[in-house]
Amino acid sequence: MAYTLGVIENALKQLKDRIDSYTTTGKTLADINSVVIGARPIESGTNVYPRIIINPTSFQDETYTMANSGGQKQASLNIEIRVIAEKIMDDTNAKYSNNVLFDSNGKGCLAYFQWLIDALVFKVDASYSPTLDLQLDAMPDVGFSWEETAKTVEIFATVQFKLKYTLGGFGGVVS
């Protein structure tokens, strides 16, 4: 049986696919070791960094009905995207260029965050596409905050998608 993704699943998949397209060899996020949806335990220690984690944080929708219409839903899907890079612990395990905030080679947590924002706005071929091929009511806006731990630097980007869909079109479909 085939499964067609629902509204939230499709939005998360489009976001992950866009970021993944920037992680291939020769692209700006090629040094990212993994892009995951939802937090994951670190099975292999900190050598999984740098990593991007996509977490949906909240979802609210409103219904708009019109005479002789099936009705429209507008939903706000809030997503937190974490860019996590390891701080330099010792020079035998960590590459300097991949673990500083930024350097002259365009690496480090801050540089990865800037490339991530670029990935949200442009496809890999540099064509403008901030909607990520989703049905949106407004362009997504991004904010961020910063946190440092003893071992890592994390940038928490918050993105809001204003999704639009029809009544009854929310869930996935098994065929």
C-alpha positions in Angstrom: 0.0 0.0 0.0 1.2 3.5 -0.8 1.0 6.4 1.6 0.6 10.0 0.6 2.0 12.4 3.3 -0.3 14.6 5.2 0.0 18.4 5.6 2.5 18.4 8.5 4.5 15.4 7.2 4.8 17.0 3.7 6.0 20.3 5.1 8.7 18.6 7.2 9.8 16.4 4.3 10.1 19.4 2.0 12.2 21.3 4.5 14.5 18.3 5.1 14.8 17.6 1.4 15.8 21.2 0.7 18.5 21.1 3.5 19.7 17.7 2.3 20.2 19.0 -1.2 22.8 21.4 0.2 24.7 18.7 2.0 25.9 16.8 -1.1 29.6 16.9 -2.1 30.7 20.4 -3.1 27.7 22.2 -1.7 27.7 24.8 1.1 26.5 22.4 3.9 28.6 19.4 2.7 30.3 19.2 6.1 27.1 18.6 8.0 27.2 15.0 9.2 23.4 14.5 9.5 20.1 16.2 9.0 17.3 14.6 11.1 13.7 15.3 12.0 13.2 15.1 15.7 15.9 14.9 18.4 18.1 11.8 18.4 20.4 10.4 21.0 24.1 10.7 20.3 25.1 7.0 19.9 28.5 7.7 18.7 29.6 10.6 20.9 30.1 14.1 19.5 31.6 12.9 16.2 28.1 13.2 14.8 28.5 17.0 14.7 28.0 19.3 12.9 24.3 18.3 12.8 21.0 19.9 11.9 17.9 18.8 13.8 14.4 19.8 12.6 11.8 19.8 15.4 8.1 20.8 15.0 7.2 22.8 18.1 3.6 23.8 17.7 0.7 23.7 15.2 -2.5 25.8 15.2 -5.1 26.1 12.5 -8.2 28.2 11.7 -11.1 27.4 9.5 -12.5 29.7 6.9 -15.8 28.7 5.3 -17.6 30.3 2.5 -21.0 29.7 1.0 -21.0 26.8 -1.5 -17.4 26.0 -0.6 -15.6 23.1 1.0 -13.9 25.5 3.3 -10.2 26.4 3.8 -7.9 25.9 6.7 -4.9 28.1 7.5 -2.4 26.7 9.9 0.7 28.0 11.6 3.4 25.3 11.9 6.2 26.4 14.1 9.5 24.6 13.5 12.8 24.8 15.4 15.9 24.0 13.4 19.0 23.4 15.5 22.5 23.8 14.0 24.9 22.1 16.4 28.7 22.1 16.1 31.2 20.8 18.5 33.6 23.1 20.3 37.3 22.4 20.1 38.0 19.9 22.8 41.4 18.7 21.8 43.3 19.1 18.5 43.6 15.3 18.0 39.9 14.7 17.6 38.5 18.0 16.3 39.2 19.7 13.0 39.7 23.4 13.7 37.9 24.5 10.5 34.7 22.5 11.3 34.4 23.6 15.0 34.9 27.3 15.3 32.1 29.8 15.0 33.3 30.8 11.5 36.5 30.9 9.6 37.9 32.1 6.3 36.8 28.9 4.6 33.0 29.4 5.3 32.9 26.8 8.0 31.8 26.8 11.6 28.4 27.1 13.4 27.7 30.6 12.4 28.6 30.0 8.7 26.5 26.8 8.7 23.5 28.8 10.0 23.9 31.4 7.3 24.1 28.7 4.6 21.0 27.1 6.2 19.0 30.3 5.8 20.2 30.5 2.3 18.9 27.0 1.7 15.5 28.0 3.0 15.2 30.8 0.4 17.0 29.3 -2.7 17.1 25.9 -4.3 20.6 24.5 -5.0 20.4 25.8 -8.6 20.1 29.4 -7.1 16.5 29.8 -8.1 14.3 31.7 -5.7 11.9 29.4 -3.8 11.2 30.4 -0.2 7.9 28.5 -0.2 9.7 25.1 -0.5 7.0 24.1 -3.0 4.4 24.2 -0.2 1.0 25.9 -0.3 1.6 28.9 2.0 -0.3 32.0 2.9 2.8 34.0 3.7 6.6 33.7 3.2 8.3 32.1 6.2 10.2 34.3 8.6 13.2 33.1 10.6 14.4 34.1 14.0 17.2 32.6 16.0 18.8 32.3 19.5 22.1 31.0 20.6 23.4 28.7 23.3 26.8 27.3 24.2 27.5 24.3 26.4 30.8 23.0 27.6 31.1 20.9 24.4 28.9 22.5 21.7 27.6 25.6 20.1 23.9 25.5 19.1 21.9 28.0 17.0 18.2 27.6 17.4 16.4 28.9 14.3 12.6 29.3 14.6 10.6 29.2 11.3 6.9 29.6 10.9 5.0 28.2 8.0 1.5 29.5 7.3 0.1 26.4 5.6 -3.1 26.5 3.5 -5.2 23.4 2.8 -8.9 22.4 2.3 -11.1 20.8 4.9 -10.6 17.1 5.0 -7.2 17.4 3.3 -5.1 17.4 6.5 -4.2 13.7 7.1 -2.2 11.3 5.0 -3.9 9.0 2.6 -3.3 5.2 2.3 -4.0 3.9 -1.2 
